[in-house]
């Protein structure tokens, strides 16, 4: 009898230990992975593939004098891994899209046909245009249908891009390959001695990360821990893996676009050489900034000019990005420890001369200051803004046309976010009361907001009013956007309201003469008398 009880105790103890092991071993594995060095391809690539340069799409001119660009969304296959075909989507081809190019003053029309089996949209990221032409989630294109928005380009030279913006479907559509660059020119930029020969010394770089299965197919799994979305270990530049660029001029202009769905890159070079930052999201800076790193979160762009020496090879590299205080465990799963070799520049033994970057570039067209601007506050949660998820029938802000406002963005979560505003180019005034670094001093449309950080923006919506059709503001980490981290606003004539939809205004201050940062309203206050939907005060 005693032996039976002893055996029973041993069995129970063994079972308890086995159960504990089942629970603890995965936790230990996760901890080991999290505290590891991160993903890195530094020093592992041979850069065997020549960089693909997206073709320029030549527009046709219609009877109204508009430049018409014909785009078709389609499915196909691409060689993302050597010797294997990957199912992908693209514009006018199997993957990515052609580069569009227009100049200030051009009347343009985009004839977009959906040749896919799924509904999609096309958003012109960074473009100042009427809300009905914006290509947000309200302007869907059904399979087999064509959408043709039109507007007059009225903004400075800049590097923009286009991509889908389907509510709850943007991440997958961009991940499959629907993205392309949109370059704007103007007379002021044309006068500057900058590299400008497309594909020669003016190079578009669309940088994306992918995860691929053993058979070369895109891996759409989310991963056991995926706080910001898919993070891939395969870097593509213009759809090219393992790429190199043959450089034949003493200086080359690189138009960097982070078209990834979640990953942030901190671009620099393998030898830490300095380069000239000449432009950000909204266009050219007032003067070049001499730096050796430029960090871009998803959706952000930068133009840099780098000089090379005859016969040398140098690697464009992404160093571990500064994503703020995300904690040692989460750092591994948001890409904060990851580093990648992006592109090798191979300089010819004889280089054509290139002029030095001018000491001054263009006059900055910052939003005009007002004596008492309205301050709107946006608090970023894990997957919401101001405690609300996206509702296509709700208007979150009503903005009077031709007025400058201060938008205060506070990240109240423990993970990195960024913030993109449609139609406008804003000025970053400060981050936690500190003047922004050079990469944030030009006009922007997307900005990284680290955990606990508060960023203050001066923004102005001009020219277009439409009380019936909203623009969007949202996190451009596309999984966050798809899961509801987005809101809507309409731009109206003074005194007007929205034509439809329930109005749930953003939290605002009384107009204030100062633009100094102040603490964002507490969550408890916003959940108080107004149940998380405070009324605007004027």
JONORWO-V866745 format. One line per field, one symbol per residue. ss: DSSP state (h for helix, s for strand, l for the rest). phi: phi as a letter, one per 40 degrees, with the letter a starting at -180 (. if undefined). psi: psi as a letter, one per 30 degrees, with the letter a starting at -180 (. if undefined). A space follows every 50 residues. Layout:
# JONORWO-V866745
ss: ???
phi: ???
psi: ???
This chain:
# JONORWO-V866745
ss: lhhhhhhhhhhhhhhhhhhhhhhhhhhhhhhhhhlllllsllllllllss lllllslllsslllllsssssssssssssssllssssssssllllsllss ssslllsssssssslllllsllssslllllhhhlllllllsllllsssss sslllllssssssllllllhhhhhhhllssssssslhhhhlllllllsll lssssssssslslllllslllllllllllllllssssllsslsssssssl ssssssssllllllssssslllllssssssllsssssssssllsssllll ssssssslllllsssssssllllllllhhhhhhlllllssssssssssss ssllllllllllllllllllllssssssssllllsllslllllsslssss lllsssssssslllllsssssllllssssssllslllhhhllsslssssl lllsssssssllllllllllsssslllhhhhhlllsssssssllllllll lsslllsslllsllllllllllhhhhllllllllllll
phi: .ccccccccccccccccccccdccddcccccccccccgcabdgbcbfccc dcbdcccccbbcccgccbbcbbcacabbccbdgbbbcababficafaccc aabdgccbbbcbbccccbcaabbccgccacdcbcgcccbcbcdgcbbbca abcaacdabbabacaccgbcdccccchcaacbcbbacccccccbdacdgb bbbcbcbbbbbbcccgccccccgcbacbhcbcbbcbbfgbcfcbbcbbbc bbcbccbcbccacbbbcabcbgccabcbabdchcccacbcbbaacbcdgc babbbbcbbdgcbabcbbcdccbgccgcccdccbgcbcaaccaccbcccb bccbcccdcbbbccbcdccbcbccbbbbbcccaabfgbcdbccbccabbc cfbcbbbbbbcccbbcbbabbcgbbbbccabfgbdccdcbcccbbaacbc dgcbbbbbbabbgbbacbbccbbaccccccdcchcabbbbbbcdgcbcca gccbccdbccdbccbccbccccccccccdbfgbcccbb
psi: eeeeeeeeeeeeeeeeeeeeeeeeeeeeeeeeeegaflkkgkgflfhfkk kkjklkjkllkafggkjkkjkkkllaklifkkgkkkklllkglfkallkk kllkfkjlkjjjkjglfkkaljkikfkjlkefffgaffiljlkflkkilk lkkillkljalkllhkkggeeeeeefgjklkjkklleeeffkilkgjkfd gjkkjjklklkklfgflkjglflejiffakjlgjkkjhgklhllkjkglf kkkkjkjjglffkkkjkalfggllljjflaefaklelkkjlgkkkklkfl lkklkkklkkflkkkkkjlkljgaifleefeegggfgkkkkekkkjklfk kkkkllkkfkdlkkilkkkleikkkkkjkjaeglkhgklkjffkkfkjkk lhkklkkjjkjglglkllkkklflklkjeljhgkkllefgfaklfkkkjl kfkkkkkklkjlekkjffjlllklkgjfeeeeggiklklkklkkflakfl kkkillkllkkkfkgkklklkleeefgceghgikkkk.
